[in-house]
Amino acid sequence: MGLEDDKNLFAEERRKRIVDTVSKESRVLVNDLSERFGVSQATLRNDLRNLEAANLLKRTHGGAVSLEVVAREKPADAAITVNRTAKELIGAEAAKFVSDGDVIFCDSGSTTLEMVRALPALEDITILTNDYKIALSAENRLKSPRIVLLGGTVRNGFHYALDSSTIDGASMLSATIAFVAASAFSFDRGFSVHTMDLANFKRVLIDRSEKRVLLLDSSKMGCYTTATFAQLDDFDAMVCDRGMSREDEQTIRETVPSLKLELVGQDKL
């Protein structure tokens, strides 16, 4: 049956085709579905809301994904272009947690970089990081910052150093607050990343900090990858964009009432 046959379907038939497509391709976009089925984007959003309520897929900004998608790793310069506006908003909100005198563990990643870029010109700030792009941004942004750049083997294309010496170095330090990123999150598997070294490093940042803040854009919700490093209750606060579904928001608030969940940006349509 060709694509032209998709333009004259009853609603239930159309929704079944959507579920089949998500199962095969892992994700779909509203724009593409609208063109394929010959119905409005508003109709497709309603379809996706119904399918999400039936636990058949998970809505995202602009489309939907299968309930659990394996997250694929992107080099730093490619990752920073994905959901750029959401990451900037998350970074700006996360920066509000920082005060004069803080000692900050700053994880590598495009969202944590946006947090550093959003910091006001605070004084007496110490930045502990393995990401040399973040270290440079902190040097340019803050008033006479103390920057501790953790050494190790530089990972080409990712702007950070990481090996056993990086992890050992971090384990000898302590911070008032840690900003941690994740490659993926699902309620079943927790927060995960692509390698065990990354998972072990992030675990050290969590363990060696008084307060822990998780930064996550909504495109990583409902996904998983190789190595789990934390669960929701490992964090004091979580900053995400409003691409997170209302159902996921409610589940997080009910599962860990002590977690300060901050959502930024516009509500998902």
Buried (B, 14 or more C-beta within 10 A) or exposed (E): EEEEEBEEBEEEEBBBBBBEBBEEEBBBBBEBBBBBBBBEBEBBBBBBBBBBEEEBBBBBBBBBBBBBBEBEBBEBEEBBEEBEEBBBBBBBBBBEBBEEEBBBBBBBBBBBBBBBBBBEEBEBBBBBBBBBBBBBBBBEBBEEBEBBBBEBEBBEEBBBBBBEEBBEBBBEBEBBBBBBBBBBBBBEBBBBBBBEBBBBBBBBBBEBBEBBBBBBBBBBBBBBBBBBBBBBEBBBBBBBBBBBBEEBBEEBEEEBEEBEBBBBBEEBE
